[in-house]
Amino acid sequence: MVMIFEKKLERNDIEHRMRLPSDSNWEELPSAGATLDVKDQDNNTWNFNYSKSAGKSYLGGKGWNDFLKSQDIIAGNKISLYKTDDFYTIKVKK
C-alpha cells in the first residue's frame, strides 16, 4: 500500500471540495478528470471526482459529499489516501 497524501481537513475542504496537498504522491493518481473508486474503513466504495484548476488538484463531487456526511467528518479531522494494486483506500482520524 502506497500513501498518496495525509491532510488535516479545513472548512473549505468540507463545504466545497478538498484541495490535495502539494506534497501528494502524484505518480499514483490518474489523469485529471478521472473518477477515483475509493474504499473506506468499513469497506464501502465511494466515487470521488479528481480535477485540476488553476494549477491545484481537488477531490470532490457527490461521492465526496456523501462520504463526508456518512462519516460525520468535520474540519480538523485528518484523512489519508492510499493506493493498492486494485483500488484506493481512505482512512479517517477524528
Buried (B, 14 or more C-beta within 10 A) or exposed (E): EEEBBBBEBEEEBBEEBBBBEEEBBEEBBEEEEEEBEBBBEEEEEBBBBBBEEEEEBBBBBEBBBBBBEEBEBEEEBEBBBBBEEEEBBBEBEE
